[in-house]
Amino acid sequence: MRKEITCIGCPMGCRMTAEVENGKILSVEGYSCNVGKKYAQEELTVPKRMVTSLAHVRGSSRPLPVRTSAPIEKSKIFDCLREIRACEITPPVKIGDVIISHVCGTQADIVATREVF
């Protein structure tokens, strides 16, 4: 089976074609750098994404924007969002503060992207 993939690893946005059979990658063509090759292999086996969301701040009507510190498996995105929704942040918070450690059992943390005092 042939799969078309557009790389998001760098600004080039290479359009790649992969040949996959029984879950095994037979070939990847169309990448301009090793970042693209690695991206295609991950996308075809265990796709990952960064997650951004908003968390509730105690005593404030303005939510705190947060993100994962690293991409997590796509299959865990909705569980990650549920964990974020369930937490309540107590100020003060600085940019980069860890809000949730090892979200959904991954190596990624949920970190603040804005300061709250």
Secondary structure, DSSP 4 states (H G I P E B T S, - for coil): -EEEEE--SSTT--EEEEEEETTEEEEEE--SSHHHHHHHHHHHHS-EE--EEEEEETT-SSPEEEEESS-EEGGGHHHHHHHHHH-EE-S-B-TT-EEESSGGGSS--EEESS-B-
